[in-house]
Amino acid sequence: MSLDKIVDGLNEVECDVLVIGGGTAGPMAALKAKLKNPGAKVILLEKANVKRSGAISMGMDGLNNAVIPGHATPEQYTREITIANDGIVNQKAVLKYAQECYAIIQELDRYGIRFQKNENGDFDMKKVHHLGTYVLPMPNGDTVKKALYRQLRRAQLLISNRYIATRLLKDKDGRTAGAIAVNTRTAEFLVIKAKAVILCMGAAGRLGLPASGYLFGTYENAANSGDGYAMAYHAGAKLANLECFQINPLIKDYNGPACAYVAGPFGAYTVNNEDARFIECDYWSGQMMLEFYNELQSGKGPVFLKLNHLHENTISEIESILHKVERPSRGQFHANRGTDYRSSKIEMHVSEIGFCSGHSASGVFVDEFARTTVPGLYAAGDMASVPHSYMLGAFTNGSIAGEHASDYAKDTDFAAYDPEDVARERERVLAPTRREDGIPPNQIEYKTRRFVNDYLQPPKVPQKYRLAQSRFAEVREDLETGMIARNAHELLRALEASSILDCADMAAASSLFRTESRWGLYHLRTDHPGRDDENWFCHTLLGKVDGQMTCEKRAVDPYVVPIEDDEKDLYYRQRVEARA
Amino acid sequence: MPLANTPTSVPVVVDNEKCIADKGCTVCVDVCPLDVLRISEMTNKAYMAYDECWYCLPCQCDCPTAALTVNIPYLLK
């Protein structure tokens, strides 16, 4: 087979700051690292192409969490996110985001990304959250990647496309020394020595199997296969609250957002099969998802997004947004099935599970400067633990990471890694290419993800979880001893399959550790159905200790924004009350 | 265990009349987040080499000659 033929090769480069992942947080982190210290050498590494990679490949229809003076305060936002996450947040990081995000909005505006304004020239904010007002539409959100790319070119950043990072390098004291990457077209190796590394590798979105059975028909960009979670784990970084899964209400089969955040402010809402509303608020939280799930399981499913009561002009406006930015193939999907918003409702469903702090709270543990628990290692975006951070959180926290890492690198020397680590990693990565026959990556991946659905999908039953762990161990044995990759592209998929299996094991271990229920459907344990604040008002941290996966508790830092007792449970009041 | 090939109907369709890959264009191959498009060594035109599509559309939207159509993959259509 001549396609994507494997080439033997190893190159080495060095830089001050290495940013891995060119989606949303990554380009911003690289840009800010460079601008902070223009003399610094910054490399942006991406397994696809920075022009169109990541969750916002085609664009984004709005900011879901904009804290704009006059509409909201950073303290209000921090309070809402704390309540929406049942109190388990590192408030300093949320507050820092909330304080910095307005400056980032102004910066994006200067890049040419326009935000919707009303007739007075003020930002046209929409209320979607349960309590405050944070949603800001982006009428030309389809240009966001292009605008960002222009800035990268202007700063003359070094971009390496089509390299997948596989493992981090550290010195004997545990300090970050760089990363190892493999070319996705040739399988040539690249060792990047770096003083600081920023991980911006997105969600673990290829974890559960979509109901369609199509491996790549995921809610998240299917390129986001959890490589960052796996790499951080193997580097010894701690990962927070992984049991707080991402599960979203989506268009059935299409598996994209419906999207209540866009259509909701125009008057659309979610209904059951009796055309009745059953949730007060369409903002994605675990409690909202539990009500959604319960409705689907009851005789009142399916659940629909209803727009057909709206005026023709309103529907046209919604269509022009939904069929142009973020997931533009949505229009074709509806047309194939004869679904017209004017006459039909949109059938909704519950997505497969994943890890994504952008929408929930599971991620590599970071502080308010995006520092992980490994010296010299940073994380931002969907894979870092700042909850509900969405696109603006990726930009803002990416910016925070870039600036901090740039200053850190300025005062730091290169850490020395053991060359044996590189040799060992080459052998591990290339093992599937050395076999004559075996199991292809797509079968390893399918089987892992099918077991994720069979056993890990909430409600969480411990006996099922332990069965899952046994099955994952068997798949791991097959992966390590029998997987075959016949070319460089299959090797890319083989590496991703390995990340996916690591994430599946992490999802199981962290869910078994927290013996209570929290975050609505995200962590609903059948054997511990209630919330147990006495024992579990804490983060869980998963890590690799002496080669073993371990879990521990970490106290929630004292709040910087106090929460009153009568506010704590506001997100539990989601179900529409029966009215006489 | 030996390998077999299973047929699959791929979502990305290329109009060879319009495709200018034979003149050196690689835009669709470059922008695909899943890296599933290639230029055929036989026809010198773009084609979908791997059925691993997120139906996200950069290939279709960025193609300078509108030669590509992304259909919804059959399993979820």
Interface residues (C-beta under 8 A of the other chain):
Chain A: S2 L3 D4 A48 N49 K51 R52 S53 G54 S57 M58 R162 T184 R185 P210 S212 G213 Y214 L215 F216 G217 T218 N221 A222 A223 D253 Y254 N255 R327 P328 S329 Q332 F333 N336 D437 G438 I439 P440 I484 H489 L492 R493
Chain B: M1 P2 L3 D30 V31 C32 P33 L34 D35 R38 E41 A49 Y50 E52 C53 W54 Y55 C56 L57 P58 C61 D62 V70 N71 I72 P73 L75 L76 K77
